[in-house]
């Protein structure tokens, strides 16, 4: 069987990528030079962490990174659950379930995430009696879950009809067919697009700083307000997000190749 997986990045690809990054950095440095900006890179490491009596103490940016990872992790699990349930409702025989799923999708996909965050924080959070972090997780989960549902639905509908017929011939119920036959096959097909959605989730999580959740973006804004080290801090924050997304993409690529590994 011939594998249709994309080829791994070559040395030429990495060199082009690094050259592009270097070019962008040079443009920013030249722009800052024309503005007469004075760099203070020596002051930045202490905002990442420091040693106190031989013990490493995390700085505000690393503390914010922990908050970002927590919010992203909880949101990713919840978004995947919401997406799967919504996809199953859209594929169900229940007209009410299909209507509710469709309403959810249209409302979420056609309104900005920032508006949804504000609505949940200022309107729903007081009613539900939840804090800022829980509101941020809920907002991100609902937003990303809408897109995840279409990914799951596409993966499920891509399974050959003969698989369903085989399940029915074996006497499996619809739930058993999904759990034992359909979803395990669909999971392999949704890994690549779900990876892209997870990367989007990491980047979208920066918007929770608008409701004073002290993630890495909010910590960066606070430091800039105190020190005016605008370029340095935003560069570091951008680098942190870049490391997160590249790490996730690499892990997902490894997982994808493991799931899709075929033998001649």
C-alpha positions, 0 to 999 in steps of 0.5 A: 500500500502506498502511503499518502503522508506528506514528506518530512521537511528537508534541510532546504525547507528548514534553511528557507524557513530560518532565512525568512525568520531572519529577514523579518527580524532584520526588518524589525531591527531596522525599523526600530533603529529608525525610530531611535529605539534603545534596546534593553535585552539584558533586562529581559532574562529576569522576567523569564526566571532567576536563581535565588539561593541556587533555586530557580524562581519562575518570572512573570512570563513563565508563570503566564506560560503556565496559565496559558498551558492550563487554559489551552489544555482544558479548552482543547479537551472540552472543545474536542468533546463539544465538537464530537457531540455536535458532529454526532447530533448533526449526523443523528436522526433526531431533527431537534438535535440537528437543529440545535447543533446547527444553531450552535454552529451558526452562532459561534462561527459567525460572531467574533471570539472577542465578542463571545468572551465579553458576552460570557464574562459580563453577562453569563459569568455573573449568572453562572457564578464562575471566575475569569479563568473558567470563563476563558476556558468556556469561551475558547472551548465553545469557539474551537468546538464549533470548528472541531465539530465540522472536522469530526463530521467530515472524518465520520462521513468519509468512512466507507458505507460498507463499514456501516453495513458490516457493523449491522451485519454483525448485529452491532448497535449504532453506539457500538458501531461508532465506538468500535469501528467508525470512530477509531478509523475517523480518528486517524483522518482527523488528526491533521486538521485537529492539529491545525485547530489546536495551534489556532487554539493556542494563538486564540488564547491570547485574547483571554488577556482582555478579561484580565486572565494573567496568561503570557500575553497579559503578563507581557502587557503588564511588564511593558506598562511598567518598563516600556520594553515594548519590542523586547517583551513582544519578541519574547512573547512571540517566541514563546507562542512559536515554540508552543505551536512548533512543538505541538505540530512536531508531536502531532506529525509524529503521532500522525505518522505512527497512526498512518504507518503502513507496511508494504 
